[in-house]
Every structure is written in C-alpha cells, then in structure tokens.
Amino acid sequence: MTVNSHGDASWLRLRVCPNAGRNEVVGFIDGVLQVKVAAPPVKGKANRELTAFLSQALGVGRSSLAIIKGHTSRNKVIAVDGLSQADIVSRLTTESSSGGATR
C-alpha cells in the first residue's frame, strides 16, 4: 500500500473513477487506493466530492486533506494531516469492506 509520511502529513496515492453511481472506496489495488465518486469531472466537482467523501471516510475535517498532485488527472496524491499511515489504511480498508458510503 502506498501511504507515505511527509512531516506531519501522510501522502496517499489514489485513482479516482468519476461519474460513478455512488461514492465508495473500492480498495487498494497494486498499492493504489481505488475510489469511485458520483460527481462528474467538470470544474473541480469530482475533486470537491472526493475530498468531502474521504474526509468522512477517514473521520477528519476537509481542511485536513489536500490534493498534492493530479488536480486534472484520475491519478492523484492526497495529503492527510493528523493521521498516521496505519490509521489511514485501517480506516479505508474498514470503509471498503463495509460496502462504502453513499453521497
């Protein structure tokens, strides 16, 4: 799994699938977190939906998440403040095994 620590933040590599039927964490595939979001990739809507969904799934505020790389790509690097690598992996694997959450 690709979660790295950089100072006070942990960086998470993920691949986003916009225009999905609902928001959900698919799981880690080849070390990259696969996430589906319901919003279309237009004018940053999918990015806003992604950060809102991940903040809920991780139990952190939206201000604790930042897109570091990939603002216009499906492949992104997200910084998560306040959580360790183990916390992120634990919370996201619990989220994906519970079937994800809807919008």
N, C-alpha and C positions, 0 to 999 in steps of 0.2 A: 504494500500500500504506500502511496506516495503522499505522505504528510511530513513536512519538514519544519523544523523550528528555526525562526529568524528573529533573534532578540526576544521581545515579549509576545510575538505573534507566531502562529503556526500557519504554514502555507499548504494549501490543498489543491492538487491538480484534479480537474473535473472536465467532463464532456457533457454539454447541455443539448437536449433534444427539445426545441421549442414546438409550439402548436400541438402539444400532447392533449389527450383527453382530460388529464388531471395532473396535478403536481405530485411527483413521487420520486423517492430515492430508489434507483434500480439496484445499486450495489457497486462494489469495487470490481472492475474487470481490468486485468493486466495492470493493476496498481493505480488506475484512474477511476474516480468516482463518477458513475453514470447517473444523471439527474434529468427527469422529464419535467417541463414546465408548460402550463396551459397557455401562456401568453405568446403572441406572435413576436418574431424578431424584428420589430419595427420601432424606430425611435427610442430604443432602450427599454421597451416594455418587458421583454424577456429578462433582461438583466435586473430590473427592479423586482420582478416576480421571483427570480432566482434568489436574490438576497433576502427578500421577505420570507420565502419558504425555508431557506437554510437557517435563518435566524430563529425561526420557530422550531425547526427540527433539532437544532443544537442547543436551544434554550438560552440564547444570548440576544442582546439588542441588535438592531440593524446597524447601529453605528460601530459595532464590533467586527463587522465584515467589510472587506474592501476588495474589489476586483483589481488585481495587480497586473495581470496580462490577459489579453483576449477579449477586449470590450466588444469587438465586432466579429468574434470567432466563436465557434461551438466549443473549442478547447480553451479553457480558462485556468488561471491560477488565482485562488482566493486566499486572502489573509484573514485569519480568525484570531482576534485578540482575546486573551483571557482563558483560553483552553489549551491543554496540553495535547500532544499527538494522541496519546491513549484515550483521552476524553472524546476527541473528535471521532476517532474510529469506533469507539464504543457506542456513542450516541447515534452515529449514522448507520451502523450495522443493525442496531435495535430498530431504527426507523424503517430500514428496508425490509426487515423480517416481519414487521407489523403491518406491512402492506402499504406503507406510505400514508400521506395525508392529502386530503383534497383541498382545493382552493378555498 
